Amino acid sequence: MLAALVLMIPTVALIVAAQVFASMAVMIAGTALCGVAAAFGYRGGLQVVNQLAPAGRRAEVVSAFFVCCFCGNALPVIGIGVLSSWTSATTASLAFAGMITVFSLVALGFGAKYVR
């Protein structure tokens, strides 16, 4: 999961740069890196959930984990869509990128405590 958080910051920078400079090549690179970060995040999160869930309730806990993950994917997209209707798409992307960066840094701070 920490690898996913570390990858999120350059991923966000690439996605915003692609939009600002209208570069399809940078967008593809950023999207590919985002896919790698998401895979690490899902894999790490699922590993933690499987370790914490009681054996008899693992399926229920994993199902709840995926519902939360899918909501976590959908809600920001809806939010950026709403924000784009009030401001420009670039402003909405920058706001979203800032939030993702802050959340990633905070999560890295918390995660670093447990690595030691």
N, C-alpha and C positions, 0 to 999 in steps of 0.2 A: 504494500500500500504506500509505503514511503517513496518508492520509485515512481509511482503514479503521481504523487504530489510534486515531486521534483520535476517531472516532465511537464506538468501543467503550466508552469510559468513560461517556458519557451514556446509551448504550444499556443498559449493565448497570445503571446507576442507575434507569432507567425500569422495567426488568423487575422488579427487586427491589421498587421502590415499588409496582408493580402488584400484586405478590403480597402484600406487607405490608398494603396498603390495600384489597385485593380489588376493584380497579378494572379493569373490562374495557376502558374507554377508554384508560387509561394502558398496558395490556398491548398493545393494538392499535398504539398509537403506538410503543412500545418495539420491538415485533416488526417494524414497518415500517422503523424506523431500523436495526434489526439486519440486515434484508434488504439495505439500502443498503450498510451496512458490509461485509457478506459479499461483495456484488457487487464492491465496490472491492478487497477483499482477494484474491478469486479472480482478478480481472482483472490486478491489479498483480503477483501471484505468477506468473501465466501469462506475463506479459510478460517478467519476469526469467528464467523457465525457457526461454522461446523464444530469448532473447538468449544464454544460456549454453550451450544444448544444441548439439552438433555437428549440422550439417545432415543427415547420414546416419543419425543416431540420435535425431532430434527426437521422433518418434512414441513411442519407448520411454521417453524422459525425461519427456514430457508425461503418458504413462500412469502412470508412477511418481509424478509430481506429484499426479495425481488420486487415486491410491490413498492417498497420504499425507494429502491433504485430507479424504477420506472417513473415514479412521481418526481424523483430528483432530476430525472432527465427531461421530463415534460414541462414542469413548472417554470424553469428558467427560459425555455423556448417561448412559452406563452408570455412571460414577463417581458422578454426582449421584443416580442411582437407588439405588445401594448405600448411599451416605451418608444418603439419606432414610430408608432402612429402619432405620438405627441411631440417627438423630436425627430432628428434625422437618424437614419440607420447607422451612420458612423458614430454618432453620440451614444446611441443605445449600445452598440458594440463595445465602445470604450467603457461605458458604465458596467457592462457585464464582465468585461475583461478585468476591470479593477476589482470587482467583487470576487471573482474566481481567484485572482492573485492573492487578495487578502485572506480568503478562506484557506487557500493552500498553505500560505505561510503560517497561519494560526494552527492548522492541523499538523504541519511539520514540527512546529514548536511542541505541541502536545506529544506527538509521536516520538520525538527525539528523547523525551524523558524515559520512554520504555525500552529504547534500544540499548541504553547503557547498562 
